[in-house]
Amino acid sequence: MKKDDWVLLGFPAANRDPDAFEDADKFIIDRALNRHAAFGLGIHRCVGSNLARMELRVAIEEFIARYPRFALSDPDAVTWAPGQVRGPGRYRFASWRSTAPSRSSTVQCDILR
């Protein structure tokens, strides 16, 4: 490094620290001990973090209300968005309202950034 070089802090990697999180590489939606750094920490905490959490909760509730039974059509075909904000870029899932999987419909989701 030299003077005036910029450094990018990969803070999302802190959320995958196996010393801080059991099963750090797994998505566990109801993780009890979850002091993650997604919204920053301390005085640098994001002002909109509570709004973002509420928006996510509403989005999940609405998704589940519309698609109560769903599964990824092809988990290996999911693409992931690059950069600081991790998440799926494109995926397809099957949803069915009856108990018969033969009555399923496929939905493709493209996440635009």
C-alpha positions in Angstrom: 0.0 0.0 0.0 1.0 3.6 -0.5 -0.2 6.9 0.8 -3.8 7.8 -0.2 -4.7 4.2 -1.2 -8.3 3.3 -0.5 -9.1 0.3 1.6 -12.4 -1.5 1.3 -13.6 -3.1 4.5 -15.4 -6.3 3.7 -17.7 -5.9 6.8 -20.3 -8.5 5.6 -17.5 -11.1 6.2 -17.8 -10.4 9.9 -21.2 -12.0 9.9 -19.6 -15.3 8.8 -17.0 -15.5 11.6 -17.2 -19.0 13.0 -15.8 -17.7 16.4 -18.9 -15.4 16.7 -21.6 -17.5 15.0 -22.4 -21.2 15.3 -22.9 -22.6 11.7 -21.8 -19.2 10.3 -22.2 -20.3 6.7 -25.8 -21.4 7.1 -28.9 -19.2 6.7 -30.8 -19.6 9.9 -33.7 -17.2 9.9 -34.5 -17.7 13.6 -30.9 -17.6 14.8 -31.1 -16.6 18.5 -27.6 -15.2 19.1 -27.4 -12.9 16.1 -25.2 -9.8 16.7 -24.4 -9.3 13.0 -22.8 -6.3 11.4 -25.2 -5.9 8.5 -26.4 -2.5 9.6 -23.1 -1.4 11.2 -22.4 -1.2 14.9 -22.3 1.3 17.7 -22.4 5.0 16.7 -22.1 3.9 13.1 -25.4 1.9 13.1 -27.6 2.6 10.1 -30.4 5.0 10.9 -32.8 3.1 8.7 -32.1 -0.3 10.1 -35.4 -0.6 12.0 -37.3 0.4 8.9 -35.3 -2.1 6.8 -36.1 -4.9 9.3 -39.8 -4.0 9.3 -39.9 -4.0 5.5 -38.2 -7.4 5.3 -40.7 -8.8 7.8 -43.6 -7.5 5.8 -42.1 -8.8 2.5 -41.6 -12.3 4.0 -45.1 -12.3 5.5 -46.7 -11.3 2.2 -44.6 -13.8 0.2 -45.7 -16.6 2.6 -49.3 -15.5 2.3 -49.2 -15.7 -1.5 -46.9 -18.8 -1.8 -47.6 -20.9 1.4 -45.9 -23.9 -0.2 -42.8 -23.3 -2.3 -39.4 -24.8 -3.2 -36.5 -23.8 -5.4 -37.0 -25.4 -8.9 -33.3 -25.8 -9.3 -31.1 -24.8 -6.4 -27.9 -25.1 -8.5 -29.3 -22.5 -11.0 -29.5 -19.7 -8.5 -27.2 -16.8 -9.4 -25.8 -14.5 -6.8 -25.4 -10.8 -6.9 -21.8 -9.6 -6.7 -20.5 -6.8 -4.5 -21.1 -5.6 -0.9 -24.8 -6.5 -0.9 -25.0 -10.3 -1.1 -28.2 -12.0 -2.2 -29.7 -14.0 -5.1 -29.6 -12.4 -8.5 -31.9 -14.8 -10.3 -33.8 -17.9 -9.2 -36.9 -19.9 -10.0 -39.2 -21.5 -7.5 -42.3 -23.7 -7.8 -45.4 -23.0 -5.8 -48.5 -25.0 -5.3 -51.7 -24.3 -3.4 -53.0 -27.8 -3.2 -51.3 -30.8 -1.7 -50.6 -32.3 -5.1 -47.2 -31.2 -6.4 -48.4 -31.8 -10.0 -50.5 -28.7 -9.7 -47.5 -26.4 -9.2 -46.6 -23.3 -11.1 -43.1 -22.0 -11.7 -42.1 -18.4 -11.0 -38.8 -16.8 -12.1 -37.5 -13.9 -9.9 -34.9 -11.5 -11.2 -33.5 -9.2 -8.5 -32.6 -5.9 -10.1 -29.9 -3.8 -8.5 
